[in-house]
Amino acid sequence: ASSGGIPLTGYRLYRVTPAPQVAIYNGEGQPHVYSHAVTGLTNGIQYTFAVTAMNGAGESAQSVARAVFAGTPPARMDTLARDPGVPRTSTSVTLSWAAPDDAVGASAPVLSYEIQWDDGDYTDFVNTMDNVIPPATSATISPLTPAKFYRFQIRAHSNNGPSEWSPVYRSQVCALPSEVTQLALTDHTDTSVTLSWSPPDSAGCVGAMIIGYQVEMRQDANPYAVVHFGDPSVLSITQRGLSPGMGYSFVVRVCQWDNCDQASSPIVMYAGERPLFVPQALTFVSATETEIDLEWAVPKTQPGLPILEYELRALKDDGEGPLLSGWKITSDTAPVPNSWTSAVARWGGYISLITIDTETGVAPGAIGDPLPDKMYRFKIRAKNANGWGPFSGTQTFARSLPPNMPLNLRYLSSTEHSLAVEWDSPTAVSAPIIRYEVEWRDLTSASDIYKITTSPAFKTASPTVPLMTGSSFGFRVAACTINVCSGYTSWEVYVAGAKPEAPSAPSIKSSTLDMIELQWSYVG
């Protein structure tokens, strides 16, 4: 370019579009400055710029205009994946992707996606699909050669140019295999089971690569978790560490090169061959001084294995005594009753009293009073077609009437922000008192009822939170044995506040032969 025979004095930069045309840089006096940063542009908008040169004679014509877009190319996209919503075939691959992170906001909008792939022989990427228009996020590549492994990449295009190519995704062109066959559960024990299967009838295509089998398990309604992945020669596993009586589901997945999508139908079981009680299985129903009545929830057992029999055992609660008796509870019709009373055990009915000789057998015993003492420890187990389950945890109950209510609930002491009450022991019953339960509430504010639990050695109670001075508070108390609590006493009402201090000592104000007038003072 010619400077016109005289030195250049600078350059001007014009924004031609969007209209109106304006000079955005004046470089008069700076002939050696050849760049300028244009700011305040709108992301994704097309701009056209031109430059003029200046010397002492004036300004040149504008240069050829250059159209550019504000922003940067899209970010590199994540690796492609097979579209899970489209069934796999042996002649096509349907790929899916997520839009690049900066598709909106940080750069110009994505205008199209470009996918490239090789020919299945680890050659260069020689095939292109270059006009997938958003909002599309999947595309089907077809036709492809069955059983071949193809490599795929994707990039996004915007007005600012293309992104980098994504990482390579590799997949075999093959339909999904069929499910495994002959899925079975065998060799049940309390804590394990053997799961076996046979290969699928169809591998998905000729030459399909089955890389193994994945076994997933869940307990009850929990999510499935992978418990085994093995090569295709392994067709059975023994799953250990199960909880007896708990429900489990298993599925076996056939795994191809890049997926384990083909799952079998779930196979369901309950672990263990024997019923399993919860630790605290027995529930107290009622008692007198001559009998105890108990009930329990039916324990979990395997499907199709109803409870056939219960065995309830009693032990004197002296920590050392032998097993006293066992009662078998059976029924000719299902379900087996899940309650027991010592009166029925003595006098017959569907419950018969037996004496336990060993852990493996029982012998008939004479019918008699099974409860010669007050406190007993009980445990229970259940039987189904696979045998007796383990005993429940041991629970203690007493042959006793319910406790009587505590006596003489009364005021003990108070301060400006506290109240204490006391009471006397109730009339004794056979079972000892193991705790007292005191309920209290603020009657002035109509508060909720709160509970204080105390040891039987302490027949006093006081709320642990500060009380409102001058408010009225109600108190009542109940006594509890190991079986049950008594009813509550009636509400007693007291006011929170300290007792007043004593007045001054009295002094003589006046007197006569038969009269003395006393006086005193009080400073509140």
C-alpha positions as CSV (number, residue, x, y, z in Angstrom):
1,A,0.0,0.0,0.0
2,S,1.2,3.5,-0.8
3,S,1.4,6.2,2.0
4,G,0.9,8.9,-0.6
5,G,4.5,10.0,-0.6
6,I,4.3,11.5,2.9
7,P,4.5,9.7,6.2
8,L,1.4,8.1,7.8
9,T,0.2,9.8,11.0
10,G,-2.1,7.0,12.3
11,Y,-5.2,4.8,11.8
12,R,-8.9,4.9,12.5
13,L,-11.0,1.8,13.3
14,Y,-14.7,1.8,12.4
15,R,-17.6,-0.4,13.5
16,V,-19.6,-0.7,10.3
17,T,-22.4,-2.9,11.6
18,P,-24.6,-3.0,13.6
19,A,-25.6,0.5,12.3
20,P,-24.9,3.3,12.7
21,Q,-21.3,3.3,11.5
22,V,-19.1,4.9,14.1
23,A,-15.3,5.4,14.6
24,I,-14.4,3.5,17.7
25,Y,-10.7,4.2,17.7
26,N,-8.7,7.3,16.5
27,G,-4.9,6.6,16.4
28,E,-3.9,10.0,15.0
29,G,-0.2,10.5,16.0
30,Q,0.4,6.8,16.6
31,P,1.4,5.4,13.2
32,H,3.1,2.4,14.7
33,V,0.0,1.1,16.7
34,Y,-1.7,-1.7,14.6
35,S,-4.3,-3.1,17.1
36,H,-7.1,-2.1,19.3
37,A,-9.3,-4.1,21.8
38,V,-12.9,-3.5,21.2
39,T,-15.0,-3.8,24.5
40,G,-18.7,-3.7,25.4
41,L,-19.7,-6.2,22.7
42,T,-22.7,-8.5,23.1
43,N,-22.0,-12.2,23.2
44,G,-23.0,-14.0,20.0
45,I,-23.7,-10.9,17.9
46,Q,-22.1,-10.4,14.5
47,Y,-20.0,-7.2,14.1
48,T,-18.3,-5.7,11.0
49,F,-15.1,-3.6,11.3
50,A,-13.0,-1.6,8.8
51,V,-9.8,0.4,9.1
52,T,-8.6,3.7,7.5
53,A,-5.1,5.2,7.3
54,M,-4.3,8.9,7.8
55,N,-1.4,11.3,6.7
56,G,-1.0,15.0,6.3
57,A,-3.2,15.1,3.2
58,G,-6.2,13.4,4.9
59,E,-7.9,10.0,5.4
60,S,-7.9,6.9,3.1
61,A,-10.9,5.0,2.0
62,Q,-12.0,2.1,4.3
63,S,-10.3,-1.2,4.1
64,V,-12.2,-4.3,3.2
65,A,-14.7,-4.9,6.0
66,R,-14.2,-8.0,8.3
67,A,-17.3,-9.6,9.9
68,V,-16.6,-11.3,13.3
69,F,-18.7,-12.6,16.2
70,A,-18.3,-11.6,19.9
71,G,-17.4,-14.5,22.2
72,T,-15.4,-17.8,22.0
73,P,-16.0,-21.1,20.4
74,P,-18.0,-23.7,22.5
75,A,-16.3,-25.7,25.2
76,R,-15.1,-29.2,24.5
77,M,-18.0,-31.6,24.8
78,D,-18.0,-34.7,27.0
79,T,-17.6,-38.2,25.6
80,L,-20.5,-39.6,23.5
81,A,-22.7,-42.4,24.8
82,R,-25.2,-44.8,23.4
83,D,-28.8,-43.4,23.7
84,P,-30.5,-45.6,26.3
85,G,-33.9,-44.7,24.9
86,V,-33.2,-46.3,21.5
87,P,-33.0,-50.1,21.1
88,R,-29.7,-51.3,19.9
89,T,-29.4,-53.0,16.5
90,S,-26.6,-54.8,14.7
91,T,-26.4,-52.3,11.8
92,S,-26.6,-48.9,13.5
93,V,-25.5,-46.9,16.5
94,T,-27.7,-44.2,18.1
95,L,-25.5,-41.7,20.0
96,S,-26.5,-39.1,22.6
97,W,-24.7,-36.2,24.1
98,A,-25.1,-33.2,26.4
99,A,-24.8,-29.6,25.1
100,P,-21.4,-28.0,26.0
101,D,-21.3,-26.3,29.3
102,D,-21.1,-22.8,27.8
103,A,-23.8,-23.3,25.1
104,V,-25.8,-20.5,26.7
105,G,-24.3,-17.4,28.3
106,A,-20.5,-17.6,27.9
107,S,-20.3,-17.8,24.1
108,A,-22.4,-17.7,20.9
109,P,-25.2,-20.3,20.8
110,V,-24.4,-23.7,19.3
111,L,-25.6,-23.7,15.7
112,S,-24.9,-27.4,14.8
113,Y,-23.1,-30.5,15.9
114,E,-20.6,-32.5,13.9
115,I,-19.9,-36.2,14.4
116,Q,-17.0,-38.2,12.9
117,W,-16.2,-41.9,13.0
118,D,-13.8,-44.3,11.6
119,D,-14.5,-47.4,9.4
120,G,-14.3,-49.9,12.2
121,D,-10.7,-51.0,11.5
122,Y,-8.9,-48.5,13.7
123,T,-8.1,-46.2,10.8
124,D,-8.5,-42.4,10.6
125,F,-11.8,-40.7,11.1
126,V,-13.1,-40.8,7.6
127,N,-16.9,-40.4,8.0
128,T,-18.7,-37.2,9.0
129,M,-22.2,-36.2,9.9
130,D,-21.9,-32.4,10.1
131,N,-25.4,-30.8,10.3
132,V,-27.2,-32.0,13.4
133,I,-29.2,-29.0,14.5
134,P,-30.0,-28.1,18.2
135,P,-32.0,-28.8,20.2
136,A,-31.3,-32.4,19.0
137,T,-29.0,-34.3,21.4
138,S,-28.9,-37.6,19.6
139,A,-28.2,-39.0,16.1
140,T,-28.3,-42.4,14.5
141,I,-25.3,-43.6,12.5
142,S,-26.3,-46.1,9.8
143,P,-25.5,-48.4,8.0
144,L,-22.6,-49.9,9.9
145,T,-21.0,-53.4,9.8
146,P,-22.3,-55.8,12.4
147,A,-19.9,-56.8,15.3
148,K,-17.3,-54.2,14.3
149,F,-15.9,-51.7,16.8
150,Y,-16.3,-48.1,15.8
151,R,-14.8,-44.9,17.3
152,F,-16.8,-41.7,17.5
153,Q,-16.2,-38.1,18.3
154,I,-18.3,-35.0,18.4
155,R,-17.8,-31.2,18.4
156,A,-20.1,-28.2,18.5
157,H,-20.1,-25.2,16.0
158,S,-21.2,-21.7,16.8
159,N,-20.6,-18.3,15.0
160,N,-17.3,-18.2,16.8
161,G,-16.1,-21.4,15.3
162,P,-16.0,-25.1,16.3
163,S,-15.1,-26.6,19.7
164,E,-12.3,-29.1,20.2
165,W,-13.2,-32.7,19.4
166,S,-14.6,-34.6,22.3
167,P,-12.8,-37.6,23.8
168,V,-13.2,-40.8,21.7
169,Y,-16.1,-43.1,22.4
170,R,-15.8,-46.7,21.2
171,S,-18.7,-49.2,20.8
172,Q,-19.4,-52.5,19.1
173,V,-22.3,-52.5,16.6
174,C,-24.5,-55.1,18.0
175,A,-28.0,-55.6,19.4
176,L,-28.5,-56.4,23.1
177,P,-28.2,-60.1,24.0
178,S,-31.2,-61.9,25.4
179,E,-31.5,-62.6,29.1
180,V,-29.6,-65.3,30.9
181,T,-31.5,-68.6,31.1
182,Q,-32.2,-71.1,33.8
183,L,-31.7,-68.6,36.6
184,A,-32.1,-70.4,40.0
185,L,-31.5,-70.1,43.7
186,T,-30.2,-73.2,45.5
187,D,-28.3,-74.3,48.6
188,H,-30.1,-72.0,51.0
189,T,-28.6,-71.5,54.5
190,D,-29.3,-69.0,57.2
191,T,-26.7,-66.5,55.7
192,S,-26.0,-67.6,52.2
193,V,-27.5,-68.8,48.9
194,T,-26.2,-70.1,45.6
195,L,-27.3,-68.3,42.4
196,S,-26.7,-70.0,39.1
197,W,-27.6,-69.3,35.4
198,S,-26.9,-70.3,31.9
199,P,-25.7,-68.1,28.9
200,P,-28.3,-66.2,26.9
201,D,-29.8,-67.9,23.8
202,S,-28.8,-64.9,21.7
203,A,-25.6,-62.8,22.1
204,G,-27.0,-59.9,20.1
205,C,-25.1,-60.5,16.8
206,V,-22.6,-62.9,15.3
207,G,-19.2,-62.1,16.7
208,A,-20.6,-60.2,19.8
209,M,-18.1,-59.8,22.6
210,I,-19.7,-61.0,25.9
211,I,-17.2,-59.9,28.5
212,G,-18.9,-61.3,31.5
213,Y,-21.9,-61.3,33.9
214,Q,-22.8,-58.8,36.5
215,V,-24.9,-59.8,39.6
216,E,-26.8,-57.2,41.5
217,M,-28.6,-57.7,44.8
218,R,-30.8,-55.6,47.0
219,Q,-32.3,-56.2,50.5
220,D,-36.0,-55.5,50.7
221,A,-36.7,-52.2,49.0
222,N,-33.2,-50.8,49.1
223,P,-31.4,-49.9,45.8
224,Y,-29.6,-52.6,43.9
225,A,-25.9,-52.9,44.4
226,V,-23.3,-54.9,42.4
227,V,-22.1,-57.9,44.3
228,H,-20.3,-59.8,41.5
229,F,-18.7,-59.2,38.1
230,G,-17.0,-62.1,36.5
231,D,-15.8,-63.4,33.1
232,P,-18.2,-65.4,30.9
233,S,-17.0,-68.8,32.1
234,V,-18.4,-68.1,35.7
235,L,-22.0,-69.1,35.8
236,S,-22.8,-69.3,39.5
237,I,-21.9,-67.5,42.7
238,T,-22.5,-68.2,46.4
239,Q,-23.6,-65.0,48.1
240,R,-22.7,-64.9,51.8
241,G,-23.3,-62.5,54.6
242,L,-27.1,-62.5,54.3
243,S,-29.3,-61.7,57.3
244,P,-31.6,-64.6,58.1
245,G,-35.2,-63.9,57.4
246,M,-34.6,-60.8,55.3
247,G,-35.9,-60.4,51.8
248,Y,-33.4,-60.3,48.9
249,S,-33.8,-59.8,45.1
250,F,-31.2,-60.7,42.5
251,V,-30.7,-59.8,38.9
252,V,-28.1,-61.1,36.5
253,R,-26.9,-58.8,33.7
254,V,-25.2,-59.9,30.4
255,C,-22.3,-57.5,29.8
256,Q,-21.1,-56.6,26.3
257,W,-18.1,-54.4,25.5
258,D,-19.6,-51.1,26.6
259,N,-22.8,-52.0,28.5
260,C,-24.5,-54.3,31.0
261,D,-27.9,-53.2,30.0
262,Q,-29.6,-56.6,29.5
263,A,-31.0,-57.6,32.9
264,S,-32.8,-60.7,33.9
265,S,-36.2,-60.5,35.7
266,P,-35.6,-60.3,39.5
267,I,-35.5,-63.5,41.4
268,V,-36.7,-63.1,45.0
269,M,-36.1,-65.0,48.2
270,Y,-35.9,-64.7,52.0
271,A,-32.6,-65.5,53.4
272,G,-32.3,-68.5,55.8
273,E,-34.4,-71.6,56.1
274,R,-35.8,-70.7,59.5
275,P,-38.0,-67.9,60.9
276,L,-36.3,-65.0,62.6
277,F,-37.7,-63.1,65.5
278,V,-36.7,-59.5,66.3
279,P,-34.7,-59.3,69.5
280,Q,-37.6,-57.9,71.6
281,A,-40.3,-60.1,70.2
282,L,-42.6,-60.5,73.2
283,T,-45.3,-57.9,74.1
284,F,-46.8,-57.8,77.6
285,V,-50.6,-58.1,77.5
286,S,-51.7,-58.5,81.2
287,A,-50.9,-60.3,84.4
288,T,-52.2,-61.3,87.8
289,E,-50.5,-62.9,90.8
290,T,-51.2,-66.3,89.2
291,E,-50.6,-65.8,85.5
292,I,-49.0,-63.8,82.7
293,D,-50.4,-63.2,79.2
294,L,-48.0,-62.4,76.3
295,E,-48.2,-61.9,72.6
296,W,-45.8,-61.4,69.7
297,A,-45.6,-60.3,66.1
298,V,-45.3,-63.1,63.5
299,P,-41.6,-63.4,62.5
300,K,-40.5,-63.0,58.9
301,T,-40.1,-66.3,57.0
302,Q,-39.6,-67.4,53.5
303,P,-42.4,-67.1,51.0
304,G,-44.6,-70.2,51.0
305,L,-43.2,-71.3,54.5
306,P,-45.9,-70.3,57.0
307,I,-45.2,-70.6,60.7
308,L,-46.1,-74.1,61.9
309,E,-45.2,-73.9,65.6
310,Y,-43.9,-71.6,68.3
311,E,-41.9,-72.5,71.4
312,L,-42.0,-70.2,74.4
313,R,-39.5,-70.9,77.2
314,A,-39.5,-69.5,80.7
315,L,-36.6,-69.1,83.2
316,K,-36.6,-68.0,86.8
317,D,-35.1,-64.6,86.9
318,D,-32.4,-65.4,89.5
319,G,-29.7,-65.6,86.8
320,E,-28.8,-69.2,87.5
321,G,-31.9,-71.3,87.6
322,P,-32.5,-74.0,85.0
323,L,-35.1,-73.8,82.3
324,L,-38.4,-74.3,84.0
325,S,-40.8,-75.2,81.2
326,G,-41.5,-74.9,77.5
327,W,-44.8,-74.4,75.9
328,K,-45.5,-75.5,72.3
329,I,-48.1,-73.5,70.5
330,T,-49.6,-75.3,67.5
331,S,-52.8,-75.2,65.5
332,D,-54.5,-77.5,63.0
333,T,-55.5,-74.5,60.9
334,A,-53.3,-71.6,59.9
335,P,-52.4,-69.1,61.1
336,V,-50.9,-70.4,64.4
337,P,-52.1,-68.2,67.3
338,N,-49.5,-65.6,68.3
339,S,-50.4,-65.2,71.9
340,W,-50.0,-67.2,75.1
341,T,-51.5,-67.2,78.6
342,S,-50.2,-69.3,81.5
343,A,-53.8,-70.2,82.5
344,V,-54.3,-71.9,79.1
345,A,-51.0,-73.5,79.5
346,R,-52.1,-75.1,82.7
347,W,-55.6,-76.1,81.7
348,G,-55.2,-77.2,78.1
349,G,-56.6,-75.8,74.9
350,Y,-54.4,-75.4,71.8
351,I,-51.4,-74.8,74.0
352,S,-49.8,-77.8,75.7
353,L,-47.2,-77.6,78.5
354,I,-44.1,-79.7,77.8
355,T,-40.8,-80.1,79.6
356,I,-37.7,-79.5,77.5
357,D,-35.1,-82.3,77.7
358,T,-32.6,-81.2,75.1
359,E,-32.2,-78.5,72.4
360,T,-33.1,-81.1,69.8
361,G,-36.2,-82.7,71.3
362,V,-39.0,-82.4,73.8
363,A,-40.8,-84.9,76.1
364,P,-44.3,-84.7,77.4
365,G,-44.5,-83.2,80.9
366,A,-47.1,-83.2,83.6
367,I,-49.6,-80.4,83.6
368,G,-49.1,-78.1,86.6
369,D,-48.5,-74.6,87.8
370,P,-45.8,-73.3,85.5
371,L,-45.2,-70.1,87.5
372,P,-44.2,-70.9,91.1
373,D,-42.3,-67.6,91.5
374,K,-42.8,-63.9,90.6
375,M,-40.1,-62.8,88.0
376,Y,-39.5,-64.8,84.8
377,R,-37.3,-64.4,81.7
378,F,-39.0,-65.5,78.5
379,K,-37.7,-66.2,75.0
380,I,-39.5,-67.6,71.9
381,R,-38.7,-69.2,68.6
382,A,-40.7,-70.3,65.6
383,K,-40.6,-73.2,63.2
384,N,-41.5,-73.5,59.5
385,A,-41.0,-76.4,57.1
386,N,-37.2,-75.9,57.1
387,G,-36.8,-76.1,60.9
388,W,-36.7,-74.1,64.1
389,G,-35.4,-70.6,63.9
390,P,-33.1,-69.0,66.7
391,F,-34.6,-67.8,69.9
392,S,-35.5,-64.2,70.3
393,G,-33.9,-62.0,72.9
394,T,-34.7,-62.6,76.5
395,Q,-37.3,-60.4,78.1
396,T,-38.4,-60.3,81.8
397,F,-41.9,-60.1,83.0
398,A,-43.5,-60.5,86.5
399,R,-46.4,-62.5,87.8
400,S,-48.0,-59.5,89.4
401,L,-51.0,-57.3,89.5
402,P,-50.5,-53.8,88.0
403,P,-48.9,-51.3,90.3
404,N,-51.0,-49.0,92.4
405,M,-50.8,-45.2,92.1
406,P,-48.2,-43.4,94.3
407,L,-49.6,-41.9,97.4
408,N,-49.8,-38.3,98.8
409,L,-48.4,-36.3,95.9
410,R,-47.5,-32.9,97.5
411,Y,-45.5,-29.7,97.5
412,L,-41.9,-30.1,98.5
413,S,-40.1,-26.8,97.8
414,S,-40.0,-23.8,95.4
415,T,-37.9,-20.8,94.3
416,E,-38.8,-17.9,92.0
417,H,-38.2,-20.2,89.0
418,S,-38.5,-23.8,90.3
419,L,-41.0,-26.2,91.9
420,A,-40.3,-29.6,93.5
421,V,-42.9,-32.2,94.5
422,E,-42.7,-35.4,96.4
423,W,-44.8,-38.5,97.0
424,D,-45.0,-41.7,99.0
425,S,-44.6,-45.2,97.7
426,P,-47.7,-46.9,96.4
427,T,-49.2,-49.9,98.1
428,A,-47.0,-52.8,97.1
429,V,-47.8,-55.5,94.6
430,S,-45.8,-58.6,93.8
431,A,-43.5,-56.9,91.2
432,P,-41.2,-54.1,92.5
433,I,-41.4,-50.5,91.3
434,I,-38.6,-49.9,88.8
435,R,-39.3,-46.2,88.0
436,Y,-41.7,-43.3,88.5
437,E,-43.0,-41.1,85.7
438,V,-44.0,-37.6,86.6
439,E,-46.0,-35.4,84.1
440,W,-46.1,-31.6,84.5
441,R,-47.5,-28.7,82.5
442,D,-47.8,-24.9,82.8
443,L,-51.5,-24.3,83.4
444,T,-51.2,-20.5,83.0
445,S,-49.9,-20.8,79.4
446,A,-51.6,-24.1,78.6
447,S,-48.3,-25.7,77.7
448,D,-47.7,-29.2,76.4
449,I,-47.4,-32.0,79.0
450,Y,-43.7,-32.9,79.8
451,K,-42.5,-36.1,81.5
452,I,-39.8,-36.7,84.1
453,T,-38.6,-40.2,84.8
454,T,-37.0,-41.0,88.2
455,S,-35.4,-43.9,89.9
456,P,-37.6,-45.8,92.5
457,A,-35.1,-44.6,95.2
458,F,-36.0,-41.0,94.6
459,K,-39.6,-40.0,95.2
460,T,-39.1,-36.4,94.3
461,A,-39.1,-34.5,91.0
462,S,-38.6,-31.0,89.7
463,P,-38.6,-29.6,86.1
464,T,-35.1,-28.9,84.9
465,V,-36.1,-25.7,83.0
466,P,-36.7,-22.3,84.6
467,L,-40.3,-21.7,85.4
468,M,-42.2,-18.5,85.1
469,T,-42.7,-16.8,88.5
470,G,-46.3,-16.6,89.5
471,S,-47.5,-19.2,87.0
472,S,-49.5,-22.2,88.1
473,F,-48.2,-25.7,87.3
474,G,-49.9,-29.0,87.5
475,F,-48.2,-32.3,88.5
476,R,-49.2,-35.9,88.5
477,V,-47.2,-39.2,89.0
478,A,-47.5,-42.8,88.1
479,A,-45.5,-45.9,89.3
480,C,-44.1,-48.5,86.9
481,T,-43.2,-52.2,87.3
482,I,-41.3,-54.2,84.7
483,N,-44.7,-55.1,83.2
484,V,-46.7,-51.8,83.1
485,C,-47.3,-48.4,84.7
486,S,-50.1,-47.5,87.0
487,G,-52.6,-44.8,86.2
488,Y,-51.6,-41.3,87.0
489,T,-52.7,-39.5,90.2
490,S,-55.0,-36.5,89.9
491,W,-53.4,-33.2,89.0
492,E,-52.0,-31.2,91.9
493,V,-51.5,-27.4,91.3
494,Y,-48.8,-25.2,92.7
495,V,-47.5,-21.7,92.0
496,A,-43.9,-21.1,91.0
497,G,-42.3,-18.6,93.5
498,A,-40.2,-18.5,96.6
499,K,-41.8,-18.4,100.1
500,P,-41.5,-14.9,101.7
501,E,-38.8,-14.1,104.2
502,A,-39.8,-13.8,107.8
503,P,-40.8,-10.4,109.2
504,S,-38.9,-8.6,112.0
505,A,-39.1,-10.0,115.5
506,P,-42.2,-8.6,117.3
507,S,-41.9,-5.8,119.8
508,I,-44.2,-4.3,122.4
509,K,-46.2,-1.4,121.2
510,S,-48.3,-0.9,124.3
511,S,-49.5,-2.8,127.3
512,T,-51.9,-2.8,130.3
513,L,-52.3,-5.1,133.3
514,D,-54.0,-7.7,131.2
515,M,-53.0,-6.9,127.6
516,I,-49.9,-6.6,125.4
517,E,-50.1,-5.0,121.9
518,L,-47.3,-6.4,119.7
519,Q,-45.9,-4.8,116.5
520,W,-43.5,-5.8,113.8
521,S,-42.2,-4.6,110.5
522,Y,-41.6,-6.2,107.0
523,V,-39.4,-4.8,104.2
524,G,-40.4,-6.6,101.0
